[in-house]
Amino acid sequence: MERAQFEQCALPDTPGIYRFLKGRKLLYVGKATSLKDRVRSYFSKDLTSTRGARIRVMVEEADTITWEATDSVLEALILEANLIKKHQPPYNAREKDNKSYNYLVITKEEYPRVLVVRGRELFQNWQEKDIKKLFGPFPEGGALKVAMKLVRKIFPFRDACQIAALQKFPKPCFNRQLGLCPGVCDGSCSKGDYARIIKHIILLFSGKKNALLKELEKAMQTAAKNEAFESAAHLRKQVYALTHIRDVALIKGDFHSAGGESGTVRIEAYDIAHLAGKATVGVMTVVEHGETKLSDYRKFNVHTVGNDDTKALQEILQRRFAHSEWTLPQLVVIDGGKGQLAMAIRTLEKLGINVPVVSVLKDEYHKAKEILGDSTKKKAYQREILLANAESHRFAIGFHRKKMRRALLG
């Protein structure tokens, strides 16, 4: 498909889903914060470098683009997953299989749990008899987790707490105290009330928001007629929340999710922590498929330098890349400015490691201010870079504090 053909499409500047087709065959479906901006990105000159050769081939193969606007990014996320499950478009599939995708599982229990489960775990450890309802696959696992945080504020659900009937002295779980569990744990939510919550979540993720709204509005009117004003007020809040979903976090998480290529670059981030040169430590964190990979995080005790972050960073890079048995990253992220960036590039060059490097420059409040380095990578993987960097800072601070406590205790 040529750019001239795209320019004839009057895509709206609203959330929704878009489809690339060849004739009547669906090649790819994706979600967008802005349909107009997202689809336009497929016709940029740097498509191959930002999305990959596979997606460039898909665009060339397509001859039609269709779309469907939604009221929110959350609804676009749900619709995208339902369409992928129904049609299984070839360019939505990852290189291997769908085990890397995330799914929403509602368990078949008296008080069902609502869980986000990675495909690998789902196919290996779950049986059909244990699942009440399954939604997905969701290509962007991080976006699904953010979505569930939004949904849980509207429809609180159980994920891990024990049912009150099973406990001798039932107590509210932590999520109950935050209003994110309806009270399964302390007996304040009946089986019938909880079943209605689960029904509402199922309707929402089945793409039946209008039916859900009608049901809630009808229940609200009934409650008001019966003078159950507290219940009516609660239902009114749910209706309002559903019709005014604020999904800014989902919009941020939607960065570069189109094309199915987001997060297929293993990204490693490094950071240093110390107290005036004392108890200096370094860490490595990993993001794969757009999500953190905790099993690959690494800690380094730094011994050769004092109060010098650049030299400490150089040491841990040398030690890390001495491990030829570890998987090589496709991008390295460091914390710092131009000096740290230049040092990291030189270090990798000397080691014969051909991996692009970017650095995250912070402001006076230690908030990300700018990404320096490889222009193609920082544009294509902004969300993943910032996630990896934030994780490395958190992990380094935690490791340093633990080391300091041990030193004080002695």
N, C-alpha and C positions, 0 to 999 in steps of 0.2 A: 504494500500500500504506500502511495506517495503522499508527501506533505500536502500537495495541492488537494488531494481527496479529503484529507483531514480538515482542511480549512473550509470545506463546504459543510462540515458538520457544525451545527449550532449547539455545542455542548454548554450547559449552564454552569455557573460558578457556584455550585452547591454540592453537598455530600451526595454520594450515591455509588452505584456499581457500573462498570463498563465491561463490554464484551468485544473481543476481537474474533471475527468469523471469516471463514473461507467458504463462500457459498452458504450452505445451511449448517456447516460443521463449526462447532464452537471450539476455538483454539485456546482462548485464555479469558478468564474473568478476574477482575480486580476491584478493589474498593478505593475510594478517593475522598479526600476532604473537599477538594474542588475538582469536579469532573473535567472542567475546561483545562485547568493547569496540568493535571495529572496526565491526561491523554496527550496533551501537547508535548510533554516531555519525551514521548516515544519517537518523536520526529526531530529530536535535537541531533546535532552533528556528532556529539560525543556519546551516542547511545551505546556503542560497543564497549567503551571503556567504563561507563557507569552502570550498565545493566548486563553486559555480557553478549557474546556472539550469538548465543542461543535465542535471546530475545530479539535481537536484530533480525534473525531469520524468521521468527514468528511474525514480526511486523511486515516484512517483505511478502510473506505468504498470505497474510490477511487481505481481504478485499472489502470488508465492511466493519463498521464500528456501531454498536448499539449501546444504549445506556438506560439507566433507571435512577431517577433522583430519589433521595430519601430525606427524612426530616432531620437525621443526625448521623454522625459517623458510626455510632453504636449500631444503628439499624443497617447501615451499609456493611459493617463487619458481619452481622448475623446473616444477611442476605447473601453475601459472598460465600460464606461457609456452606449454606444450604445449596447454592448453585454448584459449587465444587463437588459436593457429595452426590448430587443428582446427575450431573453431566460428566464429571471426571475429565475436564479438559486436558489435553496432552501437555500443554505448556504450564499448567499449574503443578504438575508432578515434579518433585525434586529428582535429582540424578538417580537416586537409588529407589526409594519407596516412600510411603507416607508415614513411616515410623518416626520421622523427625517432627511431624506436625503435632499440635496440641488438640485435645478434645475436651468437651464439657460432658462430664458423666454425672447422672443423677442415679443414685444407687437404689436398688430394690430392697428397702428396709421399712420397718414400721414408721420410722422418722428418717426419710431419705437424706443422705448427705449430698451436697453439691460440690463437685471437685473438678479442678483442671488437671488433666492427666496427659502425659506425653504418650504418643502413639506406641513407642517401644514398650513402655510399661503396660499399656492397655492390652496389646496383642499378646504379650508374654504372660501376664499375671492375672488378667481378668477373665471371667467366664460370663457368657450371655445371661445366665440365670441370676447373676448378681447386679445386672444393669436394668434399671427401669426405663431410662431414656438416654440416648447418646446423640450429641450434636458435634458436628465437625466433619472433616478436618478444618482447623483454623491455621492458615499459612503463617500468620504473625502471632506467635505465642505470647509475646509481651503485650500486644494489644488486647488479647483475650483476657489476660490477668487484670489489666487496667479496667476492661469492660466489667469484669465480675466485681470489682471494687465499687463501681458505679451502681450496678444492679443490686448489690447487697445492701446499699443504703436505702434502696426503695423496698426491696423484698428480702429482709434478713433471713438467713438460712443456716442450717447446721453443716459444719464440715468435719469437725473432729471431736466435739464435746460428747460426753457420755449422757445417755438418756436418764432423766431423773428417776424413773422406775427401777433402774438398775443400780442406783446408788443408795446406800444406807442413809447418808446425810447429804442430800442434794444441795449443791451450791451453784450459783451462777458462774458460768465460765467468763473468761476475760472479754470475749466478743459480746457476751450478753451485756456486760457493763458498758460496752461501747455502742450498744444498740444494733449490733450486727448479727446477733443470734436472737431468735424470737422467744427463747426461754425453754427450749427443749431440755436443757440441763437442770433447771430448777423447778420444772413442773408448771410454769406459768403459761405455757402454750399447749393447748389441747391437741390431740391427734387430728381432729377435724380441721382446726384452724391452720395447723401446719400443712395439711394436705392441700388446702386452698393456696397457700404460699407456693408450694411446689407446682401446682397447676398453673399459677400465674407466670412462674419462671419458664415453664414449658411452652406456654402460649407465646411469650416474648421471643424465645429462641427458635420457635417454629415459624417466625415471621408473621405472627398474627396479632400485631400490636393493636389494631383497630378492634378486634374481637375482645382483647384483654381490656381495653378502655371501656367498651360497652358493658362488660361484666362488672368492672369496678364501679362505674357510674350507677348501674342498677342496684348494686349492693349498698352504695352510699345513700341512694334514695330510700331504700327499704329501712336502713338503719335510722335515717332521719325521721321517717314515718313512725317508727317504733320508739322514737325518742331516745335512741342509743346514740347520743350526740358525740360522745368520745370516739366511738367506732366510726361514725360518719366523718368526723374531722380527720381521722387517720386515713380513711379511704380517699378523702379529698386531697390530702397531701400526696398520696401515691399517684393519683390522676395528674396532679399538677407536675410532679417530678417527671412522669413519663412524657408529658407534652412539652417539657422545658429541660430536656436533658442537656446538661453542660458537659460536653465531652472534649474539653480542651486537651486533657491528658491523652486521649485517644488520637487527637489530631497530631500531637507531637510524636506519638508512637507510630503514626502512619508514615513517617518520613522514609522514603525509598522502599516501601514495601511492594510497590508495583513491579511486575516482571518476574516475581518469584525468585529474584536473585539476592534479595536483601539478607545479610547476615550469613551468606555461604562462605565469606572470608573469615577464617579464624583470626581473631584480633587479640593481641596480648598487650596489656598495659602495665607499666612499672611506676613505682613511687617509693620515696624514701621518707623515713620518719626518725627523729632523734630529739634530744633535749640538750641544746647547746653542745652538740657533738657527742653526747653520752648515749649509750645504749642504742647506737645506730642500727637500724634494720632496713631491709628492702623487701618488696613483695612483687609478685607477678600475678595478675588476674587475667581471666580468659573469657571472651564472649564468642560464642559460636551460634549460628543460625539466629542471630539477633538476641540471644539470651545468655546469661551468665552460666559458665560451666565450672561449678565449685570444685569438682573433683580434680581439676587441673590447676587450681591456685597453688602458688608456691611461696615459701618464706625464706629469707636470706639474712643471716646475721653478718653484719659488715664489720670487719676488724682492721682493715688496712688504712682507713682514713678517719679523720676527726670531723670537724664541722665544715664539711665540703660535700654538698649534695651532688655536684657534678661528678666528682671522683667516685663517690659511693654508687651512683647510678652506673658509671662505667664498669665498676667491679661486678655488679650483679648481672649486667648484660653479658660480660665475658663468661661468668660462671654459668649463666643460663644456657648460652649457645655452645658451651662445652658439652652439653648433654645431647649428643647426636640421636639418642633414642627417643627424645621428646619430639612431638609433632611440630613441624615448623609453622609459624604463623604466616599469614598473607599481609599482615599490617602490624606494626609496632607503634604503641602510643606511650609517650612519656609525659611526665608532669613538669612543666617549666617553659622557659622562653627560648630565644634564638641560640643562646649559649649551650643549653642542654640538648637542643635539637641537633646542633652541629656536632657536638660530641658523640651523640648516639649514632648519627650517620657515619662518622669516621670510624667508630668502634666496629660497627657491623661490616663496613668495607674492609677493614683490616682482617676481620675474621672470615672474609669471603662469603658473607651472608647477604644475598641479594633480596632484601625485603624493604619496602617503603616504610618511612618513619614520619609520624606527625607528633606534634606536641600541643598540649592544652595550656594556654596562658591564662593565669588567674588574676582577678582584681584584688583590691586590698582586703576584701571580705572572703577571699579564697573561693570565689565563684568563677566558673568558666567565663572568660571574656572573649577569647579568640582561639581558633585552631590554626596552628602554623604548620607549614610543610607541604607535602604532596597535594596539589590542588585538586586532582581528580579524586583521590581517596577521601579527602575531607569533605568534598561536596557529596560524594555518593554514600558515605557511611557516617554522617554527622551524629545520628542518634546512637549508633553502636560505639563510636569513639567516646562520646560523652559518658555513656553508661560504663564502659570499661575503665575510664579515668576515675569516675566517681567511686567505683568499686575498689580500685587500687588505693585510693586515699583512705576509704573506710577500713580496708583490710590492714593497711600499714599502721594506721593509728591504733587499731585494736591490738596488733602484734606488739607495737612499741609499749603500750600501756601494760600489757601482760609481762613484758620483759622487765620493765621498771618495777613492777610490784614484786617480782621475784628477787630483784636486786636489793630492794628495801627489806624484804623478809629474810634475806640472807644467806 
